Amino acid sequence: MSAMLDRLLAALDGHPGIHDWAVQQRRRHSVQLYLIGREIESVREVTVEEYEVEVFNDHPWPEPPPEPAAAGGSGLARGVAGLTLMPADAPRLAQRLDEAVLMASLVHNPPYPLAAPPAAPYPSVPLADAQLRGSQEMHAAAGDFADQLWHLVEREPQVRLSAAECFLTRTALVLRNSRGLEAEAETTHAMAELALLAGSGTDEAEHFRQIEARRLEDLQLAQEVAEAAQYARDTLQAQLPRTYTGPVVLSGDALVPLFAPLLFHASALAAYNRLSRLQLGESLYGEREVMGDRLTLRSNALLPYGLGSYRFDHDGVPGADVLLYEEGVLRARQATQRYAHYLGVPVTGEAANTQVRPGTAGDDELRGAADGEGGPAAYEIVAFSAPEVDELTGDFGMEIRLGYELTPHGRRPIKGGSLSGNVFEALAGVWFSHAVRMHGRYHGPRAARFASLRVAGS
């Protein structure tokens, strides 16, 4: 334990206005690579030590006090304030804590306890890539990344690398709180950003892609470069889609945003604030007739090397695999320490990896349809410019960055226009692919075909 952490814990214990506290110490070491075309612009090595602190101040409720049930029965309100400290803040540590206590005293929440030490050991979840164990290995990995990226791009016709970045980070995490909880974990994170250009001169199209994972191998660089290069070439030929209502296939990153409303309505936070449209045991489909696949969705913190996996969450709650929806029926709430206490439901921890059960359809089945009147048989959308999904209502309207008009005679690239619909209505008619992908915090079907969505275009 560092001298700064020792000093911080002593100051928290000794402050009269701090009635509970939690501290996360993070030590990050990263190697950062920047590429411009075929040249290395720079390589940086960065080490950061920081302390994320929460202080809790219990104080009388302001007038008029809330109802006893809302007050939590203690007669006191619980305020919380957060601050981030660096070792350089040590000389003014007392001042920073005084400021945080003042802020916490102005916040009036029903009281709730901090997480206690777990009865069993924290789960053993693989979170760190052995190839990123130290500075030497991380520099070697960054160099290999550049060589592999250049080689992969050179193989792609009519495409060149505009710029790229690669950040490789190893983090040591220590968690302590005033209830005696002690936990430690080590994680790694690999992030790459690629900008590929297709065409030449004034007729160029760029495709930008960000990929991240805990392990280098999970970046799947060869697959990502091939796909990004194809998308860049197709963007050169893309035209505005025709206005259309009918089957739409969402694949890759375009599918993931549609699960956000489901996670929101399954959360204890939404239920506590009376915003959730579902009670436990209720179906997300309501009275709608269901065609296709029924949704089964989990929040899984135990997936090996998942970007959303953890041994323990921000509060110190052990990681878990939580079944939220089964065949479309809400089975559990995603409940942090605070909102589990407020609702009187089991604490499950923070949201983790979104894991969706795959379907049985192949990619060709999802994309295939009969073309009746010379129009599109279906549309496939692979990227949105800015996904916009209302978590509360499930309504969405998103500008199409790249997609395809699918016909029996082939597919025509499209861009522009927008896709709109409602998540809860759309899920009553969806078929998921059996092929899965693990990308970021998502693990589930690679694509899904929706029976009827609206494309606004020409």
DRENLUMRO-381040 format. One record per residue (C-alpha): x, y, z. Coordinates in nm, 4 decimals. Layout:
N
(rec (X, Y, Z)),
...
***
This chain:
458
(rec (0.0000, 0.0000, 0.0000)),
(rec (0.1404, 0.3415, -0.0978)),
(rec (0.2223, 0.6237, 0.1403)),
(rec (-0.0444, 0.8385, -0.0273)),
(rec (-0.3107, 0.5738, 0.0302)),
(rec (-0.2062, 0.5329, 0.3949)),
(rec (-0.2290, 0.9076, 0.4454)),
(rec (-0.5648, 0.9308, 0.2693)),
(rec (-0.7251, 0.6495, 0.4707)),
(rec (-0.6045, 0.8035, 0.7971)),
(rec (-0.7460, 1.1426, 0.6971)),
(rec (-1.0823, 0.9901, 0.6064)),
(rec (-1.1061, 0.7999, 0.9356)),
(rec (-1.0151, 1.1099, 1.1338)),
(rec (-1.2491, 1.3622, 0.9707)),
(rec (-1.5499, 1.4392, 1.1939)),
(rec (-1.7803, 1.5144, 0.9002)),
(rec (-1.7134, 1.1877, 0.7169)),
(rec (-1.9360, 0.9069, 0.8420)),
(rec (-1.8518, 0.6564, 0.5662)),
(rec (-1.6033, 0.6522, 0.2838)),
(rec (-1.4850, 0.4483, -0.0140)),
(rec (-1.1567, 0.4768, -0.2051)),
(rec (-1.0428, 0.3308, -0.5352)),
(rec (-0.6731, 0.3572, -0.6063)),
(rec (-0.5829, 0.3155, -0.9723)),
(rec (-0.2313, 0.2832, -1.1044)),
(rec (-0.2313, 0.2935, -1.4829)),
(rec (0.0677, 0.2318, -1.7048)),
(rec (0.0179, 0.2742, -2.0780)),
(rec (0.2095, 0.2767, -2.4030)),
(rec (0.0533, 0.5028, -2.6652)),
(rec (0.1366, 0.4702, -3.0342)),
(rec (0.0412, 0.7323, -3.2967)),
(rec (0.0675, 0.6627, -3.6699)),
(rec (0.0351, 0.8955, -3.9681)),
(rec (0.0160, 0.6890, -4.2838)),
(rec (0.3237, 0.4658, -4.3003)),
(rec (0.5137, 0.6645, -4.0377)),
(rec (0.5263, 0.6474, -3.6593)),
(rec (0.4467, 0.9983, -3.5391)),
(rec (0.5253, 0.9249, -3.1738)),
(rec (0.5322, 0.6648, -2.8996)),
(rec (0.4523, 0.7764, -2.5461)),
(rec (0.4753, 0.5980, -2.2151)),
(rec (0.2452, 0.7274, -1.9430)),
(rec (0.2045, 0.6304, -1.5782)),
(rec (-0.0820, 0.7715, -1.3733)),
(rec (-0.1733, 0.7153, -1.0099)),
(rec (-0.5113, 0.8475, -0.8983)),
(rec (-0.7580, 0.8051, -0.6146)),
(rec (-1.1324, 0.8120, -0.6700)),
(rec (-1.2855, 0.9017, -0.3329)),
(rec (-1.6464, 0.9028, -0.2133)),
(rec (-1.7276, 1.0668, 0.1188)),
(rec (-2.0618, 1.0233, 0.2965)),
(rec (-2.2042, 1.2772, 0.5378)),
(rec (-2.5114, 1.1948, 0.7493)),
(rec (-2.7102, 1.5007, 0.8581)),
(rec (-3.0662, 1.6036, 0.9567)),
(rec (-3.3184, 1.6314, 0.6784)),
(rec (-3.4045, 1.9862, 0.5736)),
(rec (-3.7560, 2.1082, 0.6516)),
(rec (-4.0015, 1.9661, 0.5794)),
(rec (-3.8649, 1.6121, 0.6333)),
(rec (-3.9818, 1.3355, 0.3972)),
(rec (-4.2180, 1.0579, 0.4906)),
(rec (-4.0591, 0.8039, 0.7278)),
(rec (-4.0431, 0.5364, 0.4566)),
(rec (-3.8598, 0.7706, 0.2193)),
(rec (-3.6268, 0.8841, 0.4966)),
(rec (-3.5134, 0.5286, 0.5582)),
(rec (-3.6227, 0.5219, 0.9206)),
(rec (-3.3025, 0.6749, 1.0620)),
(rec (-3.4159, 1.0351, 1.0718)),
(rec (-3.0966, 1.1353, 0.8892)),
(rec (-3.0247, 1.2117, 0.5273)),
(rec (-2.7161, 1.0709, 0.3606)),
(rec (-2.5161, 1.2971, 0.1348)),
(rec (-2.2352, 1.1840, -0.0926)),
(rec (-1.9682, 1.3695, -0.2843)),
(rec (-1.6913, 1.2395, -0.5042)),
(rec (-1.3457, 1.3729, -0.5765)),
(rec (-1.0396, 1.2558, -0.7656)),
(rec (-0.7009, 1.2989, -0.6042)),
(rec (-0.3470, 1.2659, -0.7354)),
(rec (-0.0294, 1.2256, -0.5284)),
(rec (0.0386, 1.5939, -0.5945)),
(rec (-0.2758, 1.6758, -0.3914)),
(rec (-0.1189, 1.5442, -0.0684)),
(rec (-0.0235, 1.8899, 0.0696)),
(rec (-0.3850, 2.0091, 0.0445)),
(rec (-0.5572, 1.6846, 0.1328)),
(rec (-0.7394, 1.8303, 0.4362)),
(rec (-0.8755, 2.1180, 0.2252)),
(rec (-1.0009, 1.8859, -0.0478)),
(rec (-1.1795, 1.6637, 0.2056)),
(rec (-1.3381, 1.9665, 0.3752)),
(rec (-1.4731, 2.0802, 0.0376)),
(rec (-1.6118, 1.7325, -0.0328)),
(rec (-1.7834, 1.7172, 0.3084)),
(rec (-1.9440, 2.0548, 0.2414)),
(rec (-2.0770, 1.9319, -0.0926)),
(rec (-2.2041, 1.6082, 0.0645)),
(rec (-2.3877, 1.8021, 0.3360)),
(rec (-2.5947, 1.9698, 0.0626)),
(rec (-2.7146, 1.6363, -0.0784)),
(rec (-3.0142, 1.4707, 0.0876)),
(rec (-3.0600, 1.1015, 0.0010)),
(rec (-3.2256, 0.8262, 0.2010)),
(rec (-2.9500, 0.6414, 0.3879)),
(rec (-2.8022, 0.3184, 0.2609)),
(rec (-2.5103, 0.1051, 0.3823)),
(rec (-2.1846, 0.0533, 0.2016)),
(rec (-2.0935, -0.2956, 0.0869)),
(rec (-1.9438, -0.5175, 0.3556)),
(rec (-1.6626, -0.7701, 0.2961)),
(rec (-1.8134, -1.0665, 0.1066)),
(rec (-1.8627, -1.3983, 0.2826)),
(rec (-1.6851, -1.5844, 0.0003)),
(rec (-1.3766, -1.4872, -0.2015)),
(rec (-1.4311, -1.2636, -0.5006)),
(rec (-1.4743, -1.4568, -0.8268)),
(rec (-1.1624, -1.5358, -1.0233)),
(rec (-1.2261, -1.3715, -1.3609)),
(rec (-0.9470, -1.3433, -1.6227)),
(rec (-0.9106, -0.9702, -1.6855)),
(rec (-0.5446, -0.9175, -1.7826)),
(rec (-0.3544, -1.0084, -2.0988)),
(rec (-0.0222, -1.1761, -2.0201)),
(rec (0.1223, -1.0129, -2.3340)),
(rec (0.0805, -0.6737, -2.1643)),
(rec (0.2447, -0.7646, -1.8348)),
(rec (0.5081, -0.4899, -1.8386)),
(rec (0.6578, -0.1932, -2.0203)),
(rec (0.8883, -0.3988, -2.2422)),
(rec (0.6087, -0.6281, -2.3537)),
(rec (0.3752, -0.3342, -2.4200)),
(rec (0.6328, -0.1567, -2.6394)),
(rec (0.6877, -0.4776, -2.8353)),
(rec (0.3122, -0.5244, -2.8756)),
(rec (0.2715, -0.1664, -3.0019)),
(rec (0.5424, -0.2229, -3.2620)),
(rec (0.3816, -0.5496, -3.3725)),
(rec (0.0468, -0.3701, -3.3994)),
(rec (0.1937, -0.1110, -3.6374)),
(rec (0.3627, -0.3718, -3.8554)),
(rec (0.0518, -0.5878, -3.8738)),
(rec (-0.1737, -0.2903, -3.9478)),
(rec (0.0484, -0.1645, -4.2320)),
(rec (0.0662, -0.5144, -4.3807)),
(rec (-0.3106, -0.5641, -4.3626)),
(rec (-0.3903, -0.2272, -4.5207)),
(rec (-0.1409, -0.2826, -4.8034)),
(rec (-0.3358, -0.5949, -4.9007)),
(rec (-0.6552, -0.3937, -4.9505)),
(rec (-0.7051, -0.2481, -5.2998)),
(rec (-0.7847, 0.1231, -5.3363)),
(rec (-0.7432, 0.1845, -4.9628)),
(rec (-0.4692, 0.3501, -4.7586)),
(rec (-0.4154, 0.4257, -4.3944)),
(rec (-0.4741, 0.7895, -4.3057)),
(rec (-0.3960, 0.7662, -3.9330)),
(rec (-0.4159, 0.5275, -3.6417)),
(rec (-0.3681, 0.5178, -3.2667)),
(rec (-0.3088, 0.2272, -3.0326)),
(rec (-0.3274, 0.2590, -2.6520)),
(rec (-0.2177, -0.0390, -2.4414)),
(rec (-0.2899, -0.0029, -2.0700)),
(rec (-0.2389, -0.2098, -1.7578)),
(rec (-0.4254, -0.1057, -1.4408)),
(rec (-0.3778, -0.2149, -1.0811)),
(rec (-0.6915, -0.1450, -0.8770)),
(rec (-0.7216, -0.1338, -0.4986)),
(rec (-1.0590, -0.0785, -0.3269)),
(rec (-1.1100, 0.0093, 0.0399)),
(rec (-1.4115, 0.1308, 0.2343)),
(rec (-1.5002, 0.2223, 0.5906)),
(rec (-1.6769, -0.1102, 0.6523)),
(rec (-1.3514, -0.2999, 0.6271)),
(rec (-1.3860, -0.4081, 0.2645)),
(rec (-1.0548, -0.4724, 0.0869)),
(rec (-1.0285, -0.5859, -0.2741)),
(rec (-0.7682, -0.5831, -0.5492)),
(rec (-0.7680, -0.6584, -0.9217)),
(rec (-0.5445, -0.6190, -1.2244)),
(rec (-0.6806, -0.5467, -1.5714)),
(rec (-0.5548, -0.4686, -1.9181)),
(rec (-0.7112, -0.2676, -2.1977)),
(rec (-0.6202, -0.2450, -2.5663)),
(rec (-0.7776, 0.0292, -2.7773)),
(rec (-0.7155, 0.1095, -3.1421)),
(rec (-0.8555, 0.3794, -3.3684)),
(rec (-0.8228, 0.3454, -3.7449)),
(rec (-0.8961, 0.5952, -4.0208)),
(rec (-0.8911, 0.4390, -4.3692)),
(rec (-0.9222, 0.6323, -4.6941)),
(rec (-1.0602, 0.4884, -5.0172)),
(rec (-1.0221, 0.6538, -5.3556)),
(rec (-0.7887, 0.9364, -5.4521)),
(rec (-0.7862, 1.3060, -5.5220)),
(rec (-1.1182, 1.4797, -5.4680)),
(rec (-1.3104, 1.1533, -5.4814)),
(rec (-1.2281, 1.0041, -5.1427)),
(rec (-1.4206, 0.8406, -4.8620)),
(rec (-1.3029, 0.7813, -4.5071)),
(rec (-1.4082, 0.5089, -4.2682)),
(rec (-1.3272, 0.5559, -3.9002)),
(rec (-1.3311, 0.2631, -3.6601)),
(rec (-1.2590, 0.2254, -3.2893)),
(rec (-1.2015, -0.1204, -3.1445)),
(rec (-1.1194, -0.2143, -2.7871)),
(rec (-1.0709, -0.5274, -2.5826)),
(rec (-0.8880, -0.6569, -2.2793)),
(rec (-0.6586, -0.8798, -2.4877)),
(rec (-0.4643, -0.7980, -2.8017)),
(rec (-0.5960, -1.1070, -2.9816)),
(rec (-0.9547, -0.9989, -2.9197)),
(rec (-0.9004, -0.6836, -3.1269)),
(rec (-0.9287, -0.9190, -3.4289)),
(rec (-0.7313, -0.6697, -3.6337)),
(rec (-0.7315, -0.8663, -3.9598)),
(rec (-1.1102, -0.8944, -3.9600)),
(rec (-1.1592, -0.5329, -3.8549)),
(rec (-0.9265, -0.3950, -4.1238)),
(rec (-1.0852, -0.6052, -4.3979)),
(rec (-1.4328, -0.4931, -4.2981)),
(rec (-1.3337, -0.1274, -4.2560)),
(rec (-1.1621, -0.1267, -4.5962)),
(rec (-1.4711, -0.2702, -4.7643)),
(rec (-1.6898, -0.0121, -4.5935)),
(rec (-1.4566, 0.2679, -4.7077)),
(rec (-1.4751, 0.1482, -5.0703)),
(rec (-1.8516, 0.1069, -5.0522)),
(rec (-1.8947, 0.4568, -4.9086)),
(rec (-1.7499, 0.5942, -5.2335)),
(rec (-2.0396, 0.4361, -5.4250)),
(rec (-2.3129, 0.4902, -5.1666)),
(rec (-2.6353, 0.6713, -5.2571)),
(rec (-2.9307, 0.7990, -5.0605)),
(rec (-3.1723, 0.5152, -4.9739)),
(rec (-3.5270, 0.5076, -5.0982)),
(rec (-3.8013, 0.5707, -4.8423)),
(rec (-3.9207, 0.2334, -4.7317)),
(rec (-4.1010, 0.0403, -4.4588)),
(rec (-4.0213, -0.3285, -4.4246)),
(rec (-3.7541, -0.5764, -4.3180)),
(rec (-3.4267, -0.4263, -4.1962)),
(rec (-3.1124, -0.6130, -4.0923)),
(rec (-2.8878, -0.4502, -3.8330)),
(rec (-2.5388, -0.5934, -3.8063)),
(rec (-2.2201, -0.5211, -3.6168)),
(rec (-2.2111, -0.2043, -3.4116)),
(rec (-2.5454, -0.0897, -3.5554)),
(rec (-2.7329, -0.3538, -3.3534)),
(rec (-2.5896, -0.2846, -3.0074)),
(rec (-2.7617, 0.0511, -2.9232)),
(rec (-3.1074, -0.1078, -2.9420)),
(rec (-3.0486, -0.2998, -2.6190)),
(rec (-3.0019, 0.0185, -2.4103)),
(rec (-3.3748, 0.0634, -2.3257)),
(rec (-3.3944, -0.2984, -2.2089)),
(rec (-3.1061, -0.2467, -1.9682)),
(rec (-3.2575, 0.0781, -1.8420)),
(rec (-3.6008, -0.0705, -1.7691)),
(rec (-3.4413, -0.3711, -1.5966)),
(rec (-3.2444, -0.1464, -1.3602)),
(rec (-3.3309, -0.0930, -0.9949)),
(rec (-3.2595, 0.2773, -1.0470)),
(rec (-3.5415, 0.3050, -1.3038)),
(rec (-3.7760, 0.1062, -1.0805)),
(rec (-3.6973, 0.3210, -0.7756)),
(rec (-3.7650, 0.6385, -0.9743)),
(rec (-4.0887, 0.4819, -1.1061)),
(rec (-3.9664, 0.5003, -1.4641)),
(rec (-3.9494, 0.1296, -1.5444)),
(rec (-4.2323, 0.0093, -1.7678)),
(rec (-4.1907, -0.3489, -1.6413)),
(rec (-4.2469, -0.5321, -1.3149)),
(rec (-4.0709, -0.8574, -1.2405)),
(rec (-4.2483, -1.1383, -1.4236)),
(rec (-4.3879, -0.9100, -1.6957)),
(rec (-4.3150, -0.9513, -2.0659)),
(rec (-4.1459, -0.6737, -2.2601)),
(rec (-4.3789, -0.7568, -2.5518)),
(rec (-4.6956, -0.6623, -2.3638)),
(rec (-4.9978, -0.7745, -2.5665)),
(rec (-4.8060, -0.7829, -2.8955)),
(rec (-4.8015, -1.1013, -3.0968)),
(rec (-4.4434, -1.2280, -3.1147)),
(rec (-4.2871, -1.3467, -3.4409)),
(rec (-3.9344, -1.4787, -3.4575)),
(rec (-3.6983, -1.5127, -3.1612)),
(rec (-3.7846, -1.4212, -2.8036)),
(rec (-3.5150, -1.2268, -2.6270)),
(rec (-3.2984, -1.3723, -2.3506)),
(rec (-3.0509, -1.1184, -2.2136)),
(rec (-2.7974, -1.1319, -1.9307)),
(rec (-2.5668, -0.8865, -1.7596)),
(rec (-2.2602, -1.1037, -1.7187)),
(rec (-1.9552, -0.9815, -1.5244)),
(rec (-1.7888, -1.3248, -1.5388)),
(rec (-1.7117, -1.3576, -1.9108)),
(rec (-1.3374, -1.4206, -1.9445)),
(rec (-1.1673, -1.1057, -2.0736)),
(rec (-1.4978, -0.9284, -2.1324)),
(rec (-1.4586, -0.5525, -2.1393)),
(rec (-1.7522, -0.5248, -1.8977)),
(rec (-1.6294, -0.8072, -1.6732)),
(rec (-1.5121, -0.7457, -1.3174)),
(rec (-1.4236, -0.9292, -0.9955)),
(rec (-1.5965, -0.6542, -0.7985)),
(rec (-1.7762, -0.3377, -0.8977)),
(rec (-1.7321, 0.0239, -0.7895)),
(rec (-1.8983, -0.0523, -0.4541)),
(rec (-1.7115, -0.3774, -0.3911)),
(rec (-2.0043, -0.6024, -0.4864)),
(rec (-1.8789, -0.9344, -0.6319)),
(rec (-1.9196, -0.9838, -1.0054)),
(rec (-2.2099, -1.2054, -1.1110)),
(rec (-2.3900, -1.3489, -1.4115)),
(rec (-2.7424, -1.2042, -1.3887)),
(rec (-3.0329, -1.3272, -1.6025)),
(rec (-3.2360, -1.0112, -1.6694)),
(rec (-3.4760, -1.1268, -1.9443)),
(rec (-3.5752, -1.4840, -2.0199)),
(rec (-3.7853, -1.5394, -2.3323)),
(rec (-3.8781, -1.1714, -2.3093)),
(rec (-3.9869, -1.1847, -1.9426)),
(rec (-3.8129, -0.9638, -1.6851)),
(rec (-3.6601, -1.1992, -1.4259)),
(rec (-3.4311, -0.9744, -1.2192)),
(rec (-3.3263, -0.6169, -1.1580)),
(rec (-2.9760, -0.4888, -1.2225)),
(rec (-2.9268, -0.3469, -0.8722)),
(rec (-2.6272, -0.1614, -0.7340)),
(rec (-2.5616, -0.1527, -0.3593)),
(rec (-2.7617, 0.1679, -0.3151)),
(rec (-3.0732, 0.0862, -0.5173)),
(rec (-3.0874, -0.2753, -0.4036)),
(rec (-3.1173, -0.1412, -0.0477)),
(rec (-3.3834, 0.1119, -0.1470)),
(rec (-3.5987, -0.1489, -0.3239)),
(rec (-3.5280, -0.4421, -0.0966)),
(rec (-3.4084, -0.6606, -0.3849)),
(rec (-3.0901, -0.8690, -0.4165)),
(rec (-2.7803, -0.6674, -0.4979)),
(rec (-2.6337, -0.7767, -0.8320)),
(rec (-2.3702, -0.5088, -0.8907)),
(rec (-2.3178, -0.2628, -1.1708)),
(rec (-2.4136, -0.3331, -1.5319)),
(rec (-2.1586, -0.5613, -1.6950)),
(rec (-2.1326, -0.7263, -2.0373)),
(rec (-2.4598, -0.7336, -2.2304)),
(rec (-2.4952, -1.0986, -2.3320)),
(rec (-2.7757, -1.1835, -2.5740)),
(rec (-2.8741, -1.5401, -2.6647)),
(rec (-2.8149, -1.6057, -3.0355)),
(rec (-3.0829, -1.7293, -3.2695)),
(rec (-3.0789, -2.0066, -3.5261)),
(rec (-3.0680, -1.8126, -3.8556)),
(rec (-2.7638, -1.7954, -4.0801)),
(rec (-2.6464, -1.4646, -4.2256)),
(rec (-2.7805, -1.5519, -4.5711)),
(rec (-3.1220, -1.6314, -4.4228)),
(rec (-3.1355, -1.2951, -4.2479)),
(rec (-3.0500, -1.1067, -4.5645)),
(rec (-3.2621, -1.3060, -4.8080)),
(rec (-3.6123, -1.2082, -4.9229)),
(rec (-3.8244, -1.2004, -5.2368)),
(rec (-3.8343, -0.8739, -5.4324)),
(rec (-4.1923, -0.8176, -5.5386)),
(rec (-4.2113, -0.4830, -5.7184)),
(rec (-3.8587, -0.3863, -5.8155)),
(rec (-3.7920, -0.2134, -5.4845)),
(rec (-3.5577, -0.3266, -5.2080)),
(rec (-3.6161, -0.6716, -5.0651)),
(rec (-3.4655, -0.5448, -4.7421)),
(rec (-3.2116, -0.2996, -4.6103)),
(rec (-2.9023, -0.3844, -4.4086)),
(rec (-2.7451, -0.1140, -4.1940)),
(rec (-2.3931, -0.1566, -4.0602)),
(rec (-2.3159, 0.1858, -3.9130)),
(rec (-2.4984, 0.4906, -3.7810)),
(rec (-2.3524, 0.8407, -3.7651)),
(rec (-2.4805, 0.8998, -3.4120)),
(rec (-2.7025, 0.6357, -3.2495)),
(rec (-2.9934, 0.8025, -3.0720)),
(rec (-3.2179, 0.5714, -2.8722)),
(rec (-3.4519, 0.7024, -2.6022)),
(rec (-3.4003, 0.4685, -2.3071)),
(rec (-3.7329, 0.5610, -2.1522)),
(rec (-3.9671, 0.5228, -2.4515)),
(rec (-3.7599, 0.2955, -2.6730)),
(rec (-3.8075, 0.5311, -2.9693)),
(rec (-3.5112, 0.5720, -3.2013)),
(rec (-3.4201, 0.7776, -3.5044)),
(rec (-3.0665, 0.7383, -3.6373)),
(rec (-2.8837, 0.8752, -3.9396)),
(rec (-2.7493, 0.6017, -4.1638)),
(rec (-2.3739, 0.6242, -4.2066)),
(rec (-2.3507, 0.3141, -4.4234)),
(rec (-2.5844, 0.0376, -4.5257)),
(rec (-2.7008, -0.1701, -4.8201)),
(rec (-3.0140, -0.2076, -5.0242)),
(rec (-3.0619, -0.5814, -5.0644)),
(rec (-3.2218, -0.7291, -5.3763)),
(rec (-3.2110, -1.0694, -5.5452)),
(rec (-2.9638, -0.9105, -5.7889)),
(rec (-2.7116, -0.7989, -5.5297)),
(rec (-2.6685, -0.5146, -5.2863)),
(rec (-2.6300, -0.1414, -5.3406)),
(rec (-2.4423, 0.0744, -5.0847)),
(rec (-2.6466, 0.3506, -4.9200)),
(rec (-2.5749, 0.6380, -4.6843)),
(rec (-2.7776, 0.9285, -4.5530)),
(rec (-3.1416, 0.9138, -4.4641)),
(rec (-3.2467, 0.7697, -4.1310)),
(rec (-3.3850, 0.4614, -3.9614)),
(rec (-3.6670, 0.4982, -3.7098)),
(rec (-3.8882, 0.2784, -3.4960)),
(rec (-3.9495, 0.1653, -3.1411)),
(rec (-3.7351, -0.0979, -2.9692)),
(rec (-4.0225, -0.2689, -2.7851)),
(rec (-4.2348, -0.2911, -3.0981)),
(rec (-3.9421, -0.4006, -3.3146)),
(rec (-3.8428, -0.6837, -3.0804)),
(rec (-4.1814, -0.8480, -3.1299)),
(rec (-4.0635, -0.9373, -3.4797)),
(rec (-3.6912, -1.0139, -3.4817)),
(rec (-3.4707, -1.3040, -3.5904)),
(rec (-3.1194, -1.3259, -3.4480)),
(rec (-2.8210, -1.4829, -3.6206)),
(rec (-2.6589, -1.7908, -3.4731)),
(rec (-2.3164, -1.6373, -3.5409)),
(rec (-2.1971, -1.4365, -3.2404)),
(rec (-1.9459, -1.1621, -3.1830)),
(rec (-1.7750, -1.0241, -2.8758)),
(rec (-1.7175, -0.6552, -2.9210)),
(rec (-1.6523, -0.4231, -2.6296)),
(rec (-1.9164, -0.4860, -2.3647)),
(rec (-2.1447, -0.6772, -2.6037)),
(rec (-2.1532, -1.0538, -2.6560)),
(rec (-2.4331, -1.1827, -2.8743)),
(rec (-2.5734, -1.2259, -3.2253)),
(rec (-2.3696, -1.0696, -3.5020)),
(rec (-2.6845, -0.9545, -3.6811)),
(rec (-3.0623, -0.9365, -3.6443)),
(rec (-3.3458, -0.9025, -3.8947)),
(rec (-3.6420, -0.6880, -3.7888)),
(rec (-3.9738, -0.7506, -3.9591)),
(rec (-4.0677, -0.3869, -4.0081)),
(rec (-3.8739, -0.0636, -3.9573)),
(rec (-3.8927, 0.2651, -4.1438)),
(rec (-3.6147, 0.4068, -4.3613)),
(rec (-3.6556, 0.7703, -4.4604)),
(rec (-3.4678, 0.8659, -4.7771)),
(rec (-3.5391, 0.9903, -5.1260)),
***
